[in-house]
Amino acid sequence: MWLAKLKAHLQPRDEPVTVKGASGEKMTIPANSEDIAPIKVRLLEQLEEKFFLKPFHVAATYLDPLQKNRLKDYGFTQELIDQGLVYLKDIMRKVGPPKPPATSMFGGMR
């Protein structure tokens, strides 16, 4: 999700944008200047060149109940989502089923 946020922030803006601030108030972000727009483009290129989404990222995102239905919103392709779910199932097989809680020899009495 952070990659998607960074990519969104690095998109050059031709027009001002009104957004909700951290405390809920509306604020207007001005359009990018002629100096900032090319910097954003260059940073976005570097980010895409250096950061690759992998099945591990899908598995980690899928384990968050609030994010698992938003995988495509974060830039995951269907192929990568499928690979990530296979990766997660493989980890689950290696870990095995949950073990029941240990009981004490006193049968839970103290």
N, C-alpha and C positions, 0 to 999 in steps of 0.2 A: 504494500500500500504506500510505502514511503517513496518508492520509485515513481509510482503514478503521481504522487503529490509533487515531487521534484519536477517531473516532466511538465505538469500543468503550470507550475510557477515559471518555468523557462520558456513558455510559449510567448513570443513577442505579441504585444497588444497595440493595435492601431488606434483604439478608442478607449476612453475611460470606462472602468468597470465598477459597479456598485456591489459590494459584498457585505456580509454580516461580520462584524468584528468579534474578537474573542469574548467580549462581555455582552454580545447581542446587539450592539448598536450598528446602524448602517454607516458604512464609510465608502468613499469613492477613491479608487486607485487610479491615478492618472495614466494616460497612454505612455508607452515607452518613448524616450527621447531617441534621437538618431544615434546617440552614442551607446545607449543601453541595448537596443534591439540586436545589433550584431554580436554583442557579448553574450546575450541569452542564446542566440543561435549556436555560437561556438561551444558554449557550455553544454547545451543539449546534445550536440554531436559527440562531445567527449563522454558524456554520461551514457549515451547509447553504445558507444564504442567499448567502454570499460565494464559496464554492468549488464550481465546476462541473466535472465530469469531461467531457473532450473527446476527440475521436479521437486527438489528440496524446498524451494520457496512455495510451491503449490501445497505441499504437505503441511508446512508450517502455517500457511494462511488458512487452509482447510480446517485445521484444529481449533481455530478461533470461531466460535459459534456466530459471532456478529459479522464475520467477514467471509465465511465459506460460500455464501451465495453471491458474492460480489467478485469472484475471481476474474471474470471477463472485464469488469470495470477497471481492474488493475492492470490490464494488458496481457493476461494469460491467454494463449491460443487454446483451442479445444484439444489439440494434440498434446500440448504441454500439460493441460489439466488431466488428461487421461494418463499420461506418464507419471504425474505426481500422485494420482490415486493408486496406481500400481506400486509405486515406491512406498507409499504409506502402508498399503496392505502387506508388502514384503516385510516392513519393519514390525508390523503387528504379528506376523507369523513367527518372526525371530524372537520376539519378546514372549509370546505365548499368552494363554488366557489368564485373566486375573486370578490370583491365588486367594482362597478364603482367609479371613483373619485368623490368626493363631489363637487357640483357646488355652487358657492356663490349666494346670492339672487340678485346680480347685473348682473347675466348672464355672468360672466367672465370679465366685464368691470370694470375699476378702476377709 
